[in-house]
Amino acid sequence: MKKSAIFLLAIVFMMSFIAAAIAVGPDKELVYDDGAMGKITFKGQTHADAGLKCPDCHPGVFAMKKGEAKMTMAEHSSGKFCNTCHNGQKAFDTKGNCAKCHVK
Protein backbone atom coordinates (compact mmCIF):
# COMPACT_ATOMS: atom_id res chain seq x y z
CA MET A 1 0.00 0.00 0.00
CA LYS A 2 2.78 2.41 0.91
CA LYS A 3 4.63 1.72 -2.36
CA SER A 4 1.52 2.42 -4.43
CA ALA A 5 0.94 5.70 -2.59
CA ILE A 6 4.53 6.78 -3.26
CA PHE A 7 4.19 5.73 -6.90
CA LEU A 8 0.96 7.72 -7.27
CA LEU A 9 2.55 10.75 -5.65
CA ALA A 10 5.51 10.50 -8.02
CA ILE A 11 3.19 10.42 -11.03
CA VAL A 12 1.27 13.47 -9.81
CA PHE A 13 4.57 15.28 -9.21
CA MET A 14 5.81 14.48 -12.74
CA MET A 15 2.51 15.51 -14.31
CA SER A 16 2.72 18.92 -12.65
CA PHE A 17 6.10 19.49 -14.30
CA ILE A 18 4.76 18.38 -17.68
CA ALA A 19 1.80 20.77 -17.35
CA ALA A 20 4.14 23.62 -16.44
CA ALA A 21 6.37 22.83 -19.40
CA ILE A 22 3.53 23.16 -21.93
CA ALA A 23 1.77 26.10 -20.30
CA VAL A 24 1.83 29.52 -21.94
CA GLY A 25 3.50 31.48 -19.20
CA PRO A 26 4.57 35.13 -19.25
CA ASP A 27 7.65 34.27 -21.28
CA LYS A 28 5.77 32.39 -24.02
CA GLU A 29 3.35 32.94 -26.88
CA LEU A 30 0.85 30.60 -28.48
CA VAL A 31 -0.11 31.08 -32.12
CA TYR A 32 -3.45 29.89 -33.51
CA ASP A 33 -3.78 29.80 -37.29
CA ASP A 34 -7.08 28.79 -38.82
CA GLY A 35 -5.95 29.98 -42.23
CA ALA A 36 -9.06 31.98 -43.12
CA MET A 37 -8.92 34.81 -40.60
CA GLY A 38 -5.18 34.93 -40.06
CA LYS A 39 -2.96 34.17 -37.11
CA ILE A 40 -3.96 34.93 -33.54
CA THR A 41 -1.11 35.21 -31.07
CA PHE A 42 -1.86 34.70 -27.39
CA LYS A 43 0.85 36.55 -25.48
CA GLY A 44 1.42 35.26 -21.99
CA GLN A 45 3.24 38.43 -20.94
CA THR A 46 0.39 40.72 -21.97
CA HIS A 47 -2.05 38.75 -19.85
CA ALA A 48 0.38 38.47 -16.91
CA ASP A 49 0.92 42.26 -17.05
CA ALA A 50 -2.86 42.62 -16.69
CA GLY A 51 -2.62 40.68 -13.44
CA LEU A 52 -3.98 37.40 -14.78
CA LYS A 53 -2.82 33.99 -13.70
CA CYS A 54 -3.39 30.68 -15.50
CA PRO A 55 -6.26 29.54 -13.19
CA ASP A 56 -8.21 32.68 -14.15
CA CYS A 57 -8.97 31.00 -17.50
CA HIS A 58 -8.01 27.35 -17.07
CA PRO A 59 -9.87 25.06 -16.98
CA GLY A 60 -13.03 27.18 -16.65
CA VAL A 61 -12.92 29.36 -19.79
CA PHE A 62 -10.48 27.26 -21.80
CA ALA A 63 -9.76 23.55 -21.53
CA MET A 64 -6.17 22.62 -20.78
CA LYS A 65 -5.75 20.47 -23.89
CA LYS A 66 -4.54 22.36 -26.95
CA GLY A 67 -7.03 22.41 -29.79
CA GLU A 68 -10.17 21.82 -27.73
CA ALA A 69 -11.42 25.41 -28.04
CA LYS A 70 -13.09 25.89 -31.40
CA MET A 71 -14.40 29.45 -31.54
CA THR A 72 -16.95 30.36 -34.18
CA MET A 73 -17.98 33.81 -35.37
CA ALA A 74 -21.16 33.54 -33.27
CA GLU A 75 -19.05 33.02 -30.15
CA HIS A 76 -17.20 36.30 -30.67
CA SER A 77 -20.09 38.05 -28.94
CA SER A 78 -21.45 35.21 -26.83
CA GLY A 79 -19.41 35.74 -23.69
CA LYS A 80 -17.47 32.51 -24.22
CA PHE A 81 -13.75 31.91 -24.67
CA CYS A 82 -11.84 35.19 -25.25
CA ASN A 83 -15.08 37.17 -24.91
CA THR A 84 -15.27 36.21 -21.26
CA CYS A 85 -12.92 39.17 -20.71
CA HIS A 86 -12.68 40.80 -24.14
CA ASN A 87 -16.15 42.28 -23.90
CA GLY A 88 -15.41 46.00 -23.62
CA GLN A 89 -15.61 45.92 -19.82
CA LYS A 90 -12.64 43.90 -18.56
CA ALA A 91 -10.59 44.23 -21.74
CA PHE A 92 -11.03 45.65 -25.24
CA ASP A 93 -14.12 44.45 -27.07
CA THR A 94 -13.52 42.06 -29.96
CA LYS A 95 -16.39 43.62 -31.94
CA GLY A 96 -14.88 45.94 -34.54
CA ASN A 97 -11.35 45.15 -33.40
CA CYS A 98 -10.55 42.12 -35.57
CA ALA A 99 -7.02 43.32 -36.43
CA LYS A 100 -6.05 43.47 -32.73
CA CYS A 101 -5.95 39.67 -32.72
CA HIS A 102 -6.21 38.43 -36.30
CA VAL A 103 -3.11 39.12 -38.41
CA LYS A 104 -3.14 38.02 -42.05
Secondary structure as a PSIPRED ss2 file (coil, helix, strand):
# PSIPRED VFORMAT (PSIPRED V4.0)

   1 M C   1.000  0.000  0.000
   2 K H   0.000  1.000  0.000
   3 K H   0.000  1.000  0.000
   4 S H   0.000  1.000  0.000
   5 A H   0.000  1.000  0.000
   6 I H   0.000  1.000  0.000
   7 F H   0.000  1.000  0.000
   8 L H   0.000  1.000  0.000
   9 L H   0.000  1.000  0.000
  10 A H   0.000  1.000  0.000
  11 I H   0.000  1.000  0.000
  12 V H   0.000  1.000  0.000
  13 F H   0.000  1.000  0.000
  14 M H   0.000  1.000  0.000
  15 M H   0.000  1.000  0.000
  16 S H   0.000  1.000  0.000
  17 F H   0.000  1.000  0.000
  18 I H   0.000  1.000  0.000
  19 A H   0.000  1.000  0.000
  20 A H   0.000  1.000  0.000
  21 A H   0.000  1.000  0.000
  22 I H   0.000  1.000  0.000
  23 A C   1.000  0.000  0.000
  24 V C   1.000  0.000  0.000
  25 G C   1.000  0.000  0.000
  26 P C   1.000  0.000  0.000
  27 D C   1.000  0.000  0.000
  28 K C   1.000  0.000  0.000
  29 E E   0.000  0.000  1.000
  30 L E   0.000  0.000  1.000
  31 V E   0.000  0.000  1.000
  32 Y E   0.000  0.000  1.000
  33 D E   0.000  0.000  1.000
  34 D C   1.000  0.000  0.000
  35 G C   1.000  0.000  0.000
  36 A C   1.000  0.000  0.000
  37 M C   1.000  0.000  0.000
  38 G C   1.000  0.000  0.000
  39 K E   0.000  0.000  1.000
  40 I E   0.000  0.000  1.000
  41 T E   0.000  0.000  1.000
  42 F E   0.000  0.000  1.000
  43 K E   0.000  0.000  1.000
  44 G H   0.000  1.000  0.000
  45 Q H   0.000  1.000  0.000
  46 T H   0.000  1.000  0.000
  47 H H   0.000  1.000  0.000
  48 A H   0.000  1.000  0.000
  49 D H   0.000  1.000  0.000
  50 A C   1.000  0.000  0.000
  51 G C   1.000  0.000  0.000
  52 L C   1.000  0.000  0.000
  53 K C   1.000  0.000  0.000
  54 C H   0.000  1.000  0.000
  55 P H   0.000  1.000  0.000
  56 D H   0.000  1.000  0.000
  57 C C   1.000  0.000  0.000
  58 H C   1.000  0.000  0.000
  59 P C   1.000  0.000  0.000
  60 G C   1.000  0.000  0.000
  61 V C   1.000  0.000  0.000
  62 F C   1.000  0.000  0.000
  63 A C   1.000  0.000  0.000
  64 M C   1.000  0.000  0.000
  65 K C   1.000  0.000  0.000
  66 K C   1.000  0.000  0.000
  67 G C   1.000  0.000  0.000
  68 E C   1.000  0.000  0.000
  69 A C   1.000  0.000  0.000
  70 K C   1.000  0.000  0.000
  71 M C   1.000  0.000  0.000
  72 T C   1.000  0.000  0.000
  73 M H   0.000  1.000  0.000
  74 A H   0.000  1.000  0.000
  75 E H   0.000  1.000  0.000
  76 H H   0.000  1.000  0.000
  77 S H   0.000  1.000  0.000
  78 S C   1.000  0.000  0.000
  79 G C   1.000  0.000  0.000
  80 K C   1.000  0.000  0.000
  81 F H   0.000  1.000  0.000
  82 C H   0.000  1.000  0.000
  83 N H   0.000  1.000  0.000
  84 T H   0.000  1.000  0.000
  85 C C   1.000  0.000  0.000
  86 H C   1.000  0.000  0.000
  87 N C   1.000  0.000  0.000
  88 G C   1.000  0.000  0.000
  89 Q C   1.000  0.000  0.000
  90 K C   1.000  0.000  0.000
  91 A C   1.000  0.000  0.000
  92 F C   1.000  0.000  0.000
  93 D C   1.000  0.000  0.000
  94 T C   1.000  0.000  0.000
  95 K C   1.000  0.000  0.000
  96 G C   1.000  0.000  0.000
  97 N C   1.000  0.000  0.000
  98 C H   0.000  1.000  0.000
  99 A H   0.000  1.000  0.000
 100 K H   0.000  1.000  0.000
 101 C H   0.000  1.000  0.000
 102 H E   0.000  0.000  1.000
 103 V E   0.000  0.000  1.000
 104 K C   1.000  0.000  0.000
